[in-house]
Amino acid sequence: MDLNTVWFILITVLFIGFFFLEGFDYGVGMLLPFLGKDDKQRRVIINSIGTFWDGNEVWLLTAGGASFAAFPNWYATLFSGFYIALVLMLLGLIVRAVSFEYRSKEESWEWRNRFDWLIFIGSFLPAFLWGVAVSNIIRGVPIDAQMNYTGGFFNLLNPFALLGGIAFVILFLLHGAIFLSLKTTDEIMESAQATAKKLWLPTVVVIVLYVIYAFFATGIYQNGALPIISTIIAALTLISVIYFLNNKRDGWAFVMTGLTIVFVVITVFSGLYPNVMISSTNPAYNLTIYNASSSAYTLKVMTIVTLILIPFVLVYQAWSYYIFRQRISTKTDESKLEY
């Protein structure tokens, strides 16, 4: 296995971590205005992710940095071609972060409710745009022989990509509702459990439609057995969620939605390999892990540094989740609620 493939796998792992962690993070943010019936409930909901949301976003920064360092031509084509979509995503994340910090600066319900809806928008927009971006990457976009994106913003808003955006949103909503049932108590926990049950069937329907569409609109299922196997596993884990929800085994339900996300990402990347972006103009213009990569020496140095530092990062994040594992209740002293 060469270093180009190693870095393709490492970037896949980084995106798995990002979508797994930020998935429930976005889901909780989107559910906030609907599950929180009063200010105290909404503060509890926000604090359920309060110690995690900014750390979860580090996975995105790391994945983006790794893509830039290992495959600079991929990074350049992706960020220039998807520029408007990525700016909108960034604005959503900025609005979300500011809203977390500022909503409790005033006691006014109107003030806080306004920021709660901004949190919703700042969670929905990135989730939706990630679905659009991933769908376009596997479907193919106009790329010329010089690795330049030759389409426009509205090329990205095709039916398949829009369905992908909806699929990401509803899967993250389900993931977030189950996470919320694990981190809260009493009426919020019950509302989250009921919401997860209601979301399960629409999620299954949308994901099935998306997979069928992907089969005909992309070539990822013609790229060996792994994309097919990972899709089957993702389907089985998603179907099993309702069993665990009905038996009040929310921890296992969360594991299953997490595994669904993991295997969806594996399907995408294994279906792409050895490509990193598909050219709809001409397959000869596809960006691959070879024509888009850095030099062999750069990849070697990056590999050594990564092998040394990554274990420390993983241990630290696991430790932070362990330390803040307790459930949060509406009976919690308000002085202990950060947001």
Backbone hydrogen bonds, N-H to C=O, Kabsch-Sander energy under -0.5 kcal/mol:
donor,donor_aa,acceptor,acceptor_aa,energy
6,V,2,D,-2.0
7,W,3,L,-2.5
8,F,4,N,-1.7
9,I,5,T,-2.4
10,L,6,V,-2.4
11,I,7,W,-2.4
12,T,8,F,-1.8
13,V,9,I,-2.4
14,L,10,L,-2.2
15,F,11,I,-2.2
16,I,12,T,-2.1
17,G,13,V,-2.6
18,F,14,L,-2.3
19,F,15,F,-2.7
20,F,16,I,-2.4
21,L,17,G,-2.3
22,E,18,F,-3.1
23,G,19,F,-1.0
24,F,20,F,-0.9
25,D,21,L,-1.3
26,Y,22,E,-3.2
27,G,23,G,-2.1
28,V,24,F,-2.6
29,G,25,D,-1.9
30,M,26,Y,-2.3
31,L,27,G,-1.7
32,L,28,V,-1.2
34,F,31,L,-1.2
35,L,31,L,-2.6
36,G,32,L,-1.9
37,K,35,L,-0.9
42,R,38,D,-2.2
43,R,39,D,-2.3
44,V,40,K,-2.1
45,I,41,Q,-2.4
46,I,42,R,-2.5
47,N,43,R,-2.4
48,S,44,V,-1.1
49,I,45,I,-0.5
49,I,46,I,-1.3
50,G,46,I,-0.6
51,T,47,N,-0.5
52,F,49,I,-1.7
53,W,49,I,-2.6
56,N,52,F,-2.6
57,E,53,W,-1.4
58,V,54,D,-0.6
58,V,55,G,-0.8
59,W,55,G,-0.5
59,W,56,N,-1.2
60,L,56,N,-0.5
60,L,57,E,-0.6
61,L,57,E,-1.7
62,T,58,V,-2.7
63,A,59,W,-2.5
64,G,60,L,-2.9
65,G,61,L,-2.6
66,A,62,T,-2.7
67,S,63,A,-2.3
68,F,64,G,-2.2
69,A,65,G,-2.3
70,A,66,A,-2.9
71,F,67,S,-2.2
73,N,292,A,-1.4
74,W,71,F,-0.5
74,W,292,A,-0.7
75,Y,71,F,-2.2
76,A,72,P,-2.6
77,T,73,N,-2.3
78,L,74,W,-2.8
79,F,75,Y,-2.6
80,S,76,A,-1.8
81,G,77,T,-2.4
82,F,78,L,-2.4
83,Y,80,S,-0.9
86,L,82,F,-2.8
87,V,83,Y,-2.4
88,L,84,I,-2.5
89,M,85,A,-2.1
90,L,86,L,-2.5
91,L,87,V,-2.7
92,G,88,L,-2.2
93,L,89,M,-2.2
94,I,90,L,-2.3
95,V,91,L,-2.8
96,R,92,G,-2.2
97,A,93,L,-2.4
98,V,94,I,-2.7
99,S,95,V,-2.2
100,F,96,R,-2.1
101,E,97,A,-1.7
102,Y,98,V,-2.1
103,R,99,S,-1.9
105,K,102,Y,-1.8
106,E,103,R,-0.6
112,R,108,S,-2.2
113,N,109,W,-3.2
114,R,110,E,-2.1
115,F,111,W,-1.7
116,D,112,R,-2.1
117,W,113,N,-1.9
118,L,114,R,-1.5
119,I,115,F,-2.1
120,F,116,D,-1.8
121,I,117,W,-2.4
122,G,118,L,-3.0
123,S,119,I,-1.1
123,S,120,F,-0.6
124,F,120,F,-2.9
125,L,121,I,-2.6
127,A,123,S,-1.5
128,F,124,F,-2.9
129,L,125,L,-2.7
130,W,126,P,-2.4
131,G,127,A,-1.5
132,V,128,F,-2.0
133,A,129,L,-2.8
134,V,130,W,-2.8
135,S,131,G,-2.0
136,N,132,V,-2.1
137,I,133,A,-2.1
138,I,134,V,-1.9
139,R,135,S,-1.9
140,G,136,N,-2.5
141,V,278,I,-2.3
144,D,148,N,-2.3
147,M,144,D,-1.8
150,T,142,P,-2.2
151,G,142,P,-0.6
155,N,152,G,-0.8
156,L,152,G,-0.6
156,L,153,F,-1.3
157,L,154,F,-0.6
158,N,156,L,-0.8
162,L,158,N,-2.4
163,L,159,P,-2.3
164,G,160,F,-2.0
165,G,161,A,-2.2
166,I,162,L,-2.0
167,A,163,L,-2.5
168,F,164,G,-2.4
169,V,165,G,-2.1
170,I,166,I,-2.6
171,L,167,A,-2.1
172,F,168,F,-2.4
173,L,169,V,-2.1
174,L,170,I,-2.0
175,H,171,L,-2.3
176,G,172,F,-2.9
177,A,173,L,-2.5
178,I,174,L,-2.0
179,F,175,H,-2.0
180,L,176,G,-2.5
181,S,177,A,-1.6
182,L,178,I,-1.0
182,L,179,F,-0.8
183,K,179,F,-1.2
184,T,180,L,-1.1
185,T,328,I,-0.8
188,I,185,T,-1.0
189,M,185,T,-1.3
190,E,186,D,-2.2
191,S,187,E,-2.3
192,A,188,I,-2.6
193,Q,189,M,-2.5
194,A,190,E,-2.4
195,T,191,S,-2.4
196,A,192,A,-2.4
197,K,193,Q,-1.9
198,K,194,A,-1.9
199,L,195,T,-2.2
200,W,196,A,-1.4
201,L,197,K,-0.7
203,T,199,L,-2.2
204,V,200,W,-2.4
205,V,201,L,-2.6
206,V,202,P,-2.6
207,I,203,T,-2.6
208,V,204,V,-2.5
209,L,205,V,-2.3
210,Y,206,V,-2.4
211,V,207,I,-2.5
212,I,208,V,-2.4
213,Y,209,L,-2.5
214,A,210,Y,-2.8
215,F,211,V,-2.0
216,F,212,I,-1.3
217,A,213,Y,-2.6
218,T,214,A,-1.9
219,G,138,I,-0.6
222,Q,219,G,-1.5
223,N,220,I,-1.0
229,I,225,A,-2.6
230,S,226,L,-2.9
231,T,227,P,-1.7
232,I,228,I,-2.1
233,I,229,I,-2.3
234,A,230,S,-2.4
235,A,231,T,-2.3
236,L,232,I,-2.3
237,T,233,I,-2.6
238,L,234,A,-2.1
239,I,235,A,-2.4
240,S,236,L,-2.0
241,V,237,T,-0.7
241,V,238,L,-0.8
242,I,239,I,-0.7
243,Y,240,S,-0.5
244,F,240,S,-1.6
245,L,241,V,-2.4
246,N,242,I,-2.5
247,N,243,Y,-1.2
248,K,245,L,-1.6
249,R,244,F,-3.2
250,D,248,K,-0.6
253,A,249,R,-1.9
254,F,250,D,-2.6
255,V,251,G,-2.0
256,M,252,W,-2.3
257,T,253,A,-2.3
258,G,254,F,-2.4
259,L,255,V,-2.6
260,T,256,M,-2.1
261,I,257,T,-2.1
262,V,258,G,-2.4
263,F,259,L,-2.7
264,V,260,T,-1.8
265,V,261,I,-2.2
266,I,262,V,-2.1
267,T,263,F,-2.1
268,V,264,V,-2.1
269,F,265,V,-2.5
270,S,266,I,-2.7
271,G,267,T,-1.9
272,L,268,V,-1.3
273,Y,269,F,-2.3
275,N,272,L,-2.4
276,V,287,L,-3.4
277,M,287,L,-1.6
278,I,137,I,-1.0
280,S,141,V,-2.1
280,S,278,I,-0.6
281,T,141,V,-0.5
285,Y,282,N,-2.5
286,N,283,P,-1.6
287,L,277,M,-2.0
288,T,286,N,-0.5
289,I,274,P,-2.3
292,A,288,T,-1.4
293,S,290,Y,-0.7
294,S,70,A,-2.5
299,L,295,S,-2.1
300,K,296,A,-2.0
301,V,297,Y,-2.5
302,M,298,T,-2.5
303,T,299,L,-2.0
304,I,300,K,-1.9
305,V,301,V,-2.3
306,T,302,M,-2.5
307,L,303,T,-2.4
308,I,304,I,-1.3
309,L,305,V,-2.2
310,I,306,T,-2.7
312,F,309,L,-0.8
313,V,309,L,-1.6
314,L,310,I,-2.5
315,V,311,P,-2.3
316,Y,312,F,-2.3
317,Q,313,V,-2.4
318,A,314,L,-2.4
319,W,315,V,-2.3
320,S,316,Y,-2.2
321,Y,317,Q,-2.0
322,Y,318,A,-1.9
323,I,319,W,-2.6
324,F,320,S,-1.9
325,R,322,Y,-1.2
328,I,183,K,-3.5
332,T,329,S,-1.6
336,K,333,D,-2.1
337,L,334,E,-1.4
338,E,336,K,-0.7
